[in-house]
Structure formats: structure tokens, C-alpha cells
Amino acid sequence: MRLEPIAAPSPARTFAPPAIAIAATIAVAALLAALAGANPAQTLGLILKGAAGSKFAALETLNRATPLIFTGLAVAVAFRARLWNIGAEAQLYAGALLTVLIGTQGLPGPLALPLMALGAILAGALVLLGPVILKTRLGVDEVVTTLLLNFVMALLISYLLEGPLKDPMGMGWPKSPSLPRDTRLPRIIDGLRLHWGFALALICAASVWVMQTRTTLGYEIRAVGLNPDAARFAGIPVTRVLLKTALISGGLAALAGFSEVAGLKGNLTTDLSANFGYTGIVVAMLALLHPLGVVISALFVAGIFVGADSMSRAAEVPTYIADLLLACALLFMVLAILLTRFRVVRG
Amino acid sequence: MTELIDILLSASFWAAILRIASPLIFATMGELICERAGVLNLGIEGIMVFGAFAGWVTIYAGGPLWLGVAVAFGAGALFGALHGLLTIPFGLSQHVVGLGITMLATAAAYYAYRLALPEVTNPPRITPFQPLHIPVLSDIPWFGQALFSQTALTWAGFAVTGLTALILYRTPLGLALRAAGENPQAVEAQGLSVTALRMGAVITGSGLMAVGGAFLTMSAFSSFFFEMVNGRGWICIALVVFGAWKPGKALLGALLFAGFDALQIRLQQTGLGQVVPYQVFLMIPYLLSILALIAMSRRAEVPAALMTPFNRGDR
């Protein structure tokens, strides 16, 4: 078989493959539920209800989506330049670490919060800068280095939380001291469990969109991603563009850590992130790397996780169904997008 | 210092090196075969997780040990076929598909494990491969324990390495495989199918990765638990680079790496372990892998067509 580009795709060509991908994902969900001995329709209903069936459920989904918007944006920005940042998890923890370090210094809230965010951004950016310098200087593949740094960072955080950063009031648990009240992100609306981290995530998505579509850097990032050699030939400073991309991407991932600590948890633990860094890759890919799409795709992914959590409390279906569904959705979707532009021919 | 010498002189240290290296050897050979044919397989981490589960569950259900190895290989080959289908004829991004396969295989293993054992805190144990007694050699004092107290699966790993080298460098198939990773147009010009060669490589390689994972449950830990693969797959990708895409060098890399790993575990028990936090020791394998990548970056002999999809008719 061979792939042949389609010059002018018909509307059916454009919309049918993604629709089939969504249908196939739902079919897999039903199959997995049946495998677990549960009623497929009921299981799907419970996931939907758990994700958006009540005010509480919807707020839970929005909270869960917040770190995913940040990590999804981090991945989308980097992948656009074909910079394979798989280390959002490490950058997130670096951001969370600086958030706690600065937030517990006794500074007044209005001064502390911007410093915490700034410190987080710098830390995350630095964590990604290392692998990118290795890539641009020595040609070391950044996929493996960023992946490996996730494990190093997890161990570093584990050491800090058992050693110098351990909360003396923590009854022996490995957790950091809690942030004082006034250095936490307030709720957007009193009484509703949704903090300003969510608003910050939306602002970041809009800013990234503006950066990508309205600035020279955005144009350069796209050019580097499409063809680095051609970009270099056209006079674009490829290395500098990659370094700038790394700073933005690492900073965005770190803001996920800032927002989780300052907005939701109030302290740092080794399980702060439920694989938000890795899930950010799915979020970004489902959004086709579009920054505004990332918001929608993060809400969808968060909904599946929150819904599956709530469903598994009622039905005997393991929560890992959420991870399985997202992996399927990712693979189905990348194939579907390809099939909107190419035709499979024999020979 | 005396403690270091004590460690180096203990037979159990050398036996540990071979044991720690075994899963890495299988998976590194698997990755090497894929990459030599031109496909980066980032599904390795998840395929190892699924292999660990598949091997374990076969024995847990009462199957014989070698059937567990075969089931793991088969399961890995299936994930490999999916990876190959999406990246070879469809030419999708090997990065994205590989990470997707890792997520899929990992989640599938965890989901199936939770289905099989809904509420277990202590993972059930199986009777794993036992050390293979080799007449004469295993009875030599010290050496017998240091070098000849391994399970059959470890020896199979060495055999796979030899076989990989033999096929890659001494057979027409190996030549075609390497050419598919260097100059696919030339392969097509010879009337061979790049797609078939690459598919075969990814399917076989993924099977080997799964056997590497199965080693963990069937020869090292005797039970399946979450996050047991713990980045070993990513380390294997670094080992392929470190070994300059050559089976022999990659094997040496795996042994060297396992040596440092066995050493750090033992150093934790010494006076050094009193001063240095254990997390620093645990970081060593990952940091070493990064260092290996940096060290080899200058003289990378990366297959020229690695990560380049081949679409017949394109020029």
C-alpha cells in the first residue's frame, strides 16, 4: 500500500475520519467495560455523570483540567518546533519546588505570589534548557534525556521531602510545610472550589495563541518545526529559536506545578502530579498542537479521568480504563488526521 | 575503600551484574533491531510492562515457564505490529506513536492486572526460573557462584545477542535490514520491500522487549507490581546509542551499566550510605544513561534513515 496526498479534501474526507476515531474510542470503552463484567451503557453513563453530571463533578473536572492545560501547552509549544519535550513531569515538579520554597519565606501574599510564579517558570525553563543545549550543541537526542530527567527529578523531590524540606509538623509523612493562607491562589468565585490557576491557564493558552499567530517568534518556531534546514537557509537562528521554545515550554509546564501547589494542594508531596506531564502529550496531540484546542482537549481528558474515578467507585471497572481510553484516542486520532489528507492506494 | 574491594571480591556482586543486565540485554537488542531497520520504537517502556505482566499471568494461571516467555514475546510482537502498522505504511510520527504504544501497553497491563486481582495489596508470587546448574562450571569455587549461577533466561539473552549479531552481519537478511535503515531506496531498487523488512524488525524487536520485561517477573522478582519497569526501557534506548547500534558493544554497555547499578545498591549498605541519601544512589542509573548519551554524541553512527518514513513513489 501507498499513501497519496489528496489535493482538495471533500467535507466528508475532513470530518469522517475524526468522527470514526471518536466512535472507535467509545466502542473500546464499551468493550473494556464488558470485559470487566459491567454493563457497557451503564459504565459510559457513569463516566459521563461523574465528569459533568453535577456542579461538583464539573468543578472537579475543571480543577483536574487546570494542570493539563499547562502541560498540554508546554508540549504543544515544543512539538510545534519539533522539540520533543517529554520531560513536562520534571519541569512541573521543579516549578512546584520553587513555589513552596518561595511561598514559605514569610513574604506578604501580593508580593510572594508573583515571585512564586516567576521562580517556578525559571526553574522549569532551566530543567528543559539542559537537554536542549545538549541537543543543539552535541546532537544528543532530547527525547531520552528529558524522559530520564523525570526519574532524576522524582528522586530529588523524594530526597528533599524526606530531608531538608520535610514538614516538621507532618507526622512523619514526606511532605513539605504548607503555604500560609495569603500565599495561596484565591478562588475565582467565593464558595466555588475553583482557583485562579484555571484562569491563569486560560490566559496562558490565549497568550501562546497570540505568540504563535501574531509574533515573529511564532513564525520562526513554525518554520523550524517544518524544516530546520530550510529555516536555517532562510536566515532564522534555529538554535536561538529552539532555546526560546525550551524556555517557554519548560516555564508553562512549571506553572502546572505552581498552580497545583498554590491553588489546590497547599504543599508539595511526591504524588503531586498524577502523570500530568505525560498526559500533557495526549492533550496536545488531541488538540493538534493548537493552543486553544489544548483547553478543550484538556477538559475532555480531565473529564475522562474524573469520570472514570467516580465510575469505578460505583461499578467494578478499574480506573485504568481512563488511561487505556486516552491511549486509544491518541492513536486513533493521529491516524484519522492523516486520513483526512491522504488516501491509501494499492501498489 | 576496603568496603569497595569487599564488594568487588564478592561473588554475589558479579552474579548480580548478570541478573540486572539480563532484561536490559533483551530489550536493548529489541530496540537495536528496530532502529537498525530505521524505526525508533518508543513503545519499549510500555511493551516491557506488558511483557512483565503477560509472562507473570501465564505462570500464575498454571502455565509452564517457557510458555510464559512465549506469551510475553507474542504479546510484545502484537504491540510491535500495531506500532509498525502506524509508523511504517502510514508513516506517522515515530515519537507520537511510540509514546502512545507505551501508554496503551502500560494501561492495558495495569487494567488486566486489576481485572485479574481486584483487591490485592500483596502481589501474589509465582515460582520463577531457577538458577541453571552447569556441570563442572557451576561447581568451581567463587567463579561458579559469580558467573554460572544464572537462570536459563539470562543465557538466552546472551544467545539472542549472538544471534542478532550473526543475522545482522552475516546473512543477506541482515544486510537488507541494515540497508532499510540506511538507504531504503536502494533496498527497493533490489526488489525487496522496505515495509516488510521494517515490519518484521519492529515485530521481532518488540517481542524481545517484552521478554526483557518478562525477565523481571519470571526470573528477578517473582511477582508483578506497578511501576516495576521504572524507566528501564528508556535506559535501553540510551544503551543502543551507547553501543553505537552494534549488538556486541550494546551488550558490553548493558553489562557496564548493570555493574554500576549493582555497585550502587551495595554502596548504600556501606558507610557511604550513612552519609549520602539513598535517592542519590538511585539517581545514578539515570544520570549514567545521560552521560553515556553525551559521551557517544561526538561519534554517533546513527542509521541514516532512522525516523524517516519510506513511501514508495516518493523521491
Boltz contact constraints between the chains, C-beta under 6 A:
constraints:
  - contact:
      token1: [A, 1]
      token2: [B, 89]
      max_distance: 6.0
  - contact:
      token1: [A, 2]
      token2: [B, 312]
      max_distance: 6.0
  - contact:
      token1: [A, 2]
      token2: [B, 313]
      max_distance: 6.0
  - contact:
      token1: [A, 3]
      token2: [B, 311]
      max_distance: 6.0
  - contact:
      token1: [A, 36]
      token2: [B, 115]
      max_distance: 6.0
  - contact:
      token1: [A, 84]
      token2: [B, 95]
      max_distance: 6.0
  - contact:
      token1: [A, 138]
      token2: [B, 297]
      max_distance: 6.0
  - contact:
      token1: [A, 139]
      token2: [B, 297]
      max_distance: 6.0
  - contact:
      token1: [A, 140]
      token2: [B, 293]
      max_distance: 6.0
  - contact:
      token1: [A, 140]
      token2: [B, 294]
      max_distance: 6.0
  - contact:
      token1: [A, 140]
      token2: [B, 297]
      max_distance: 6.0
  - contact:
      token1: [A, 144]
      token2: [B, 234]
      max_distance: 6.0
  - contact:
      token1: [A, 144]
      token2: [B, 237]
      max_distance: 6.0
  - contact:
      token1: [A, 144]
      token2: [B, 238]
      max_distance: 6.0
  - contact:
      token1: [A, 145]
      token2: [B, 290]
      max_distance: 6.0
  - contact:
      token1: [A, 147]
      token2: [B, 234]
      max_distance: 6.0
  - contact:
      token1: [A, 148]
      token2: [B, 234]
      max_distance: 6.0
  - contact:
      token1: [A, 148]
      token2: [B, 286]
      max_distance: 6.0
  - contact:
      token1: [A, 148]
      token2: [B, 289]
      max_distance: 6.0
  - contact:
      token1: [A, 148]
      token2: [B, 290]
      max_distance: 6.0
  - contact:
      token1: [A, 151]
      token2: [B, 231]
      max_distance: 6.0
  - contact:
      token1: [A, 151]
      token2: [B, 286]
      max_distance: 6.0
  - contact:
      token1: [A, 152]
      token2: [B, 283]
      max_distance: 6.0
  - contact:
      token1: [A, 152]
      token2: [B, 286]
      max_distance: 6.0
  - contact:
      token1: [A, 155]
      token2: [B, 279]
      max_distance: 6.0
  - contact:
      token1: [A, 155]
      token2: [B, 282]
      max_distance: 6.0
  - contact:
      token1: [A, 155]
      token2: [B, 283]
      max_distance: 6.0
  - contact:
      token1: [A, 158]
      token2: [B, 279]
      max_distance: 6.0
  - contact:
      token1: [A, 159]
      token2: [B, 277]
      max_distance: 6.0
  - contact:
      token1: [A, 159]
      token2: [B, 279]
      max_distance: 6.0
  - contact:
      token1: [A, 281]
      token2: [B, 99]
      max_distance: 6.0
  - contact:
      token1: [A, 285]
      token2: [B, 96]
      max_distance: 6.0
  - contact:
      token1: [A, 318]
      token2: [B, 111]
      max_distance: 6.0
  - contact:
      token1: [A, 318]
      token2: [B, 114]
      max_distance: 6.0
  - contact:
      token1: [A, 320]
      token2: [B, 107]
      max_distance: 6.0
  - contact:
      token1: [A, 320]
      token2: [B, 110]
      max_distance: 6.0
  - contact:
      token1: [A, 320]
      token2: [B, 111]
      max_distance: 6.0
  - contact:
      token1: [A, 323]
      token2: [B, 107]
      max_distance: 6.0
  - contact:
      token1: [A, 324]
      token2: [B, 107]
      max_distance: 6.0
  - contact:
      token1: [A, 324]
      token2: [B, 111]
      max_distance: 6.0
  - contact:
      token1: [A, 327]
      token2: [B, 100]
      max_distance: 6.0
  - contact:
      token1: [A, 327]
      token2: [B, 103]
      max_distance: 6.0
  - contact:
      token1: [A, 327]
      token2: [B, 104]
      max_distance: 6.0
  - contact:
      token1: [A, 327]
      token2: [B, 107]
      max_distance: 6.0
  - contact:
      token1: [A, 330]
      token2: [B, 100]
      max_distance: 6.0
  - contact:
      token1: [A, 331]
      token2: [B, 100]
      max_distance: 6.0
  - contact:
      token1: [A, 334]
      token2: [B, 92]
      max_distance: 6.0
  - contact:
      token1: [A, 334]
      token2: [B, 96]
      max_distance: 6.0
